[in-house]
């Protein structure tokens, strides 16, 4: 199954592809961002992780593929927001460390 556009809470547009794994109730959810390069329409996967793509048990969702797609897009964007927050904290605290006088008293 494929759907475009899927618009997130943040207003971003994605293409969501849901694939069933043979003989299983597990479905892989692939989230792509579409873009044009030299007039050619391309897409890049947004939610690929080291261990692959997020899997959902369709039975647990009562086969509600809309909810599965929404949950994956929300999970992905929340993960990016958390990564961004951590990056800002890392920079801020590295600067504080550099400015620190070294006094531990």
N, C-alpha and C positions, 0 to 999 in steps of 0.2 A: 504494500500500500504506500502511496506517496501523496503528499499534500504540500502545495505552495500557493500562496504564501501562508505561513504560520506566523502570526504577529505576537511577539512576546509582550509582557506587561510593560517593558521598557520601550516598546514601539519598534523593536528590531524585527526584520523579516528573515525567516529561515525556511528552508525546505526540509520537511521531516519525512523520513522513509522508515517504515516499520516492516521488518522481515521476520517471518516465522522460521524457527529452526525445526527441521524434520523430526517428526515423532515426539514432539515436546509441546508444552504450553508456554515455553520461553520465547520471547520475541526480542530481537535486537532493535534498538532505536537509534537511527543515524540522523544527526542534525547537520545540515549543510548551510553555508552562506553562499548565495549566488553573487557573481560579479562578472564584469566584462573586461576582457583584456584583448587589445588590438581588434576590437569588434567581434570577438568570439565570446560567447556566453559560457562561463565556467562555473564550477562550484568547488568549494573546499569544505572538508569535514571539520566541524567545530567541536565535537564532543569526543573525539578519539582519545583514549587514554592508553597508558602503557599496557594494560591487560586487555585492551580491546574496547568494545563499545558497551554501553550500559544495557543490561538485560532486565526485562520485566516479565513477571509471571502473569499471564493473561487471566488465569483463573482467579487470582487474588484481586484483579481489577474487574472481574465479571465481564471480561472481554470489552471493556470500555476503552477503545483505542484513542478516543479524543482525550480522555483523562491521562492515559499513558503519555501521549505527545506533550500535553500541557505540563505534566510533572517533569518530564525530561528537560524541556526548554527552561522551566523555572529552576530546576536543579543545576543545570549548566550555567545559567546566568548568575545564580547565587554563588556558585563556586568561583566564577570570575571576579565577582565583587569582593569575596573574601580574599582571593589572591591579591587583588589591588590594594585592599586595606592592609594586608600584611606587608606588601612592598613599601607602602607609605610609612608604616611603623618602623620597618627596618631602616629606611633612610633617616627618619627622624631620630631614632635612637642611636644610630651610628654618628650623627652630627652631635648629639648630646655627649656621647662618649669622647669624641674628639675635643669638645669644649670643657670636659670635666677636668678639674685640677688634680685628680688622683687621690684626693684626701678621703680616707675611709673612716676617719674618726667620727 
